[in-house]
Amino acid sequence: MFFSKSAQQIRRILLVEDEPLLAFDAEHALQQAGYEVVATVDRFRDATTVILGQGGIDLVITDIRLRGVRSGVELARHARELGIAVLFATATCPEEAAGQGIALGCLAKPFQPQDLVRAIAVCERLVGGLPPGRLPPGLRLFPRD
């Protein structure tokens, strides 16, 4: 009998982060783990342009505070309306977003690159309808609809 991995649900990721060093580290970790980082941006406007222009984005990882006037919570709402999974990566997880079903969860900053990769693996399981398994440090899951 052969055992195979289930089809990967998350391949293409949009990273929305306004701190350049954190964005660079996260992008590098994701690429090393085999994910395609479609773009790394720091504004709601730029993120929506990428989402609408690129298509096929499987996961948006966003901070709450972004450059410009619109927030990561607003971006999460927009992405979810388009059927794109969202993971917050921020210092303070937004309580108002926890019960709204706009994100899978929140990874608290600061985090290690391997914890980001492990958090995406948890998101992968959730998107695939599986239980989350073991959570990396700092990952809080939100209730699902």
C-alpha positions as CSV (number, residue, x, y, z in Angstrom):
1,M,0.0,0.0,0.0
2,F,1.3,3.4,-0.9
3,F,0.7,6.5,1.3
4,S,0.6,9.8,-0.4
5,K,0.2,13.3,0.8
6,S,-3.1,14.9,0.1
7,A,-3.2,17.5,-2.6
8,Q,-1.7,20.8,-1.4
9,Q,-4.4,23.4,-0.9
10,I,-2.2,26.4,-0.3
11,R,0.6,27.1,-2.8
12,R,0.3,30.8,-3.7
13,I,0.5,33.3,-0.9
14,L,0.1,37.1,-0.8
15,L,2.1,38.6,2.1
16,V,0.9,42.0,3.4
17,E,3.4,43.4,5.9
18,D,4.4,47.0,6.6
19,E,7.7,46.2,8.4
20,P,10.4,45.6,5.7
21,L,12.6,43.3,7.7
22,L,9.7,41.1,8.9
23,A,8.4,41.0,5.3
24,F,11.8,39.9,4.0
25,D,12.2,37.2,6.6
26,A,8.7,35.9,6.1
27,E,9.1,35.9,2.3
28,H,12.4,34.0,2.5
29,A,11.0,31.4,4.9
30,L,7.9,30.8,2.7
31,Q,10.0,30.5,-0.4
32,Q,12.4,28.0,1.3
33,A,9.3,26.0,2.4
34,G,8.2,25.7,-1.2
35,Y,5.5,28.3,-1.3
36,E,5.1,30.8,-4.1
37,V,5.0,34.3,-2.7
38,V,2.9,36.1,-5.4
39,A,3.8,39.5,-3.9
40,T,4.8,41.3,-0.8
41,V,3.0,44.6,-0.3
42,D,2.3,47.0,2.6
43,R,-1.0,48.6,1.7
44,F,-4.6,47.6,1.3
45,R,-4.8,49.2,-2.1
46,D,-1.7,47.3,-3.4
47,A,-3.0,44.0,-1.9
48,T,-6.4,44.3,-3.7
49,T,-4.6,45.1,-6.9
50,V,-2.6,41.9,-6.6
51,I,-5.6,39.9,-5.6
52,L,-7.6,41.1,-8.6
53,G,-4.7,41.1,-11.1
54,Q,-2.9,37.9,-10.2
55,G,-5.8,35.6,-9.3
56,G,-5.3,32.1,-7.9
57,I,-4.1,33.3,-4.5
58,D,-4.7,30.6,-1.9
59,L,-3.8,32.5,1.3
60,V,-3.4,36.1,2.4
61,I,-1.1,36.6,5.3
62,T,-1.7,40.1,6.6
63,D,-0.7,42.3,9.5
64,I,-3.5,44.4,11.0
65,R,-1.7,47.8,10.7
66,L,-0.9,48.6,7.1
67,R,0.4,51.7,5.4
68,G,-2.4,53.9,4.3
69,V,-5.8,54.3,5.9
70,R,-7.3,50.9,5.5
71,S,-6.5,48.0,7.8
72,G,-5.7,44.3,7.5
73,V,-9.1,43.5,9.0
74,E,-10.7,45.3,6.0
75,L,-8.4,43.4,3.7
76,A,-9.4,40.1,5.3
77,R,-13.1,40.9,4.8
78,H,-12.4,41.6,1.1
79,A,-10.3,38.5,0.6
80,R,-12.9,36.3,2.3
81,E,-15.6,37.7,0.0
82,L,-13.5,36.4,-2.9
83,G,-13.1,33.0,-1.2
84,I,-9.5,33.5,-0.2
85,A,-8.3,32.1,3.1
86,V,-6.7,34.7,5.5
87,L,-4.2,34.4,8.4
88,F,-3.4,37.4,10.5
89,A,0.2,37.9,11.5
90,T,0.3,40.7,14.0
91,A,1.4,41.8,17.4
92,T,-2.2,42.1,18.7
93,C,-4.8,39.7,17.4
94,P,-8.0,41.6,16.6
95,E,-10.8,40.5,19.0
96,E,-13.5,42.0,16.7
97,A,-12.3,39.8,13.9
98,A,-12.2,36.5,15.9
99,G,-16.0,35.9,15.7
100,Q,-16.6,37.2,12.2
101,G,-15.2,34.3,10.3
102,I,-13.0,36.5,8.1
103,A,-9.7,34.7,9.0
104,L,-8.6,31.3,10.0
105,G,-6.7,32.6,12.9
106,C,-3.9,34.9,14.1
107,L,-0.1,34.2,14.5
108,A,1.2,36.6,17.2
109,K,4.4,38.5,16.5
110,P,7.2,38.1,17.1
111,F,7.3,34.6,15.6
112,Q,10.0,32.3,14.3
113,P,10.1,31.6,10.6
114,Q,9.4,27.9,11.2
115,D,6.4,28.8,13.2
116,L,5.0,30.8,10.2
117,V,5.5,27.7,8.0
118,R,3.9,25.5,10.6
119,A,0.9,27.9,10.9
120,I,0.4,27.6,7.2
121,A,0.4,23.9,7.5
122,V,-2.4,24.2,10.1
123,C,-4.3,26.5,7.7
124,E,-3.8,23.9,5.0
125,R,-5.5,21.3,7.2
126,L,-8.3,23.6,8.0
127,V,-8.9,24.5,4.4
128,G,-8.9,20.8,3.5
129,G,-11.6,20.2,6.2
130,L,-9.2,18.4,8.6
131,P,-8.6,19.0,12.3
132,P,-5.7,21.5,12.8
133,G,-3.3,19.2,14.6
134,R,-0.6,20.6,16.8
135,L,-0.5,24.4,16.8
136,P,2.8,26.3,16.7
137,P,3.6,28.8,19.4
138,G,1.6,32.0,19.1
139,L,-1.1,30.6,16.7
140,R,-4.6,31.2,17.8
141,L,-7.4,29.8,15.7
142,F,-10.7,31.5,15.2
143,P,-14.1,29.7,15.3
144,R,-15.2,28.5,11.9
145,D,-18.7,29.1,10.4
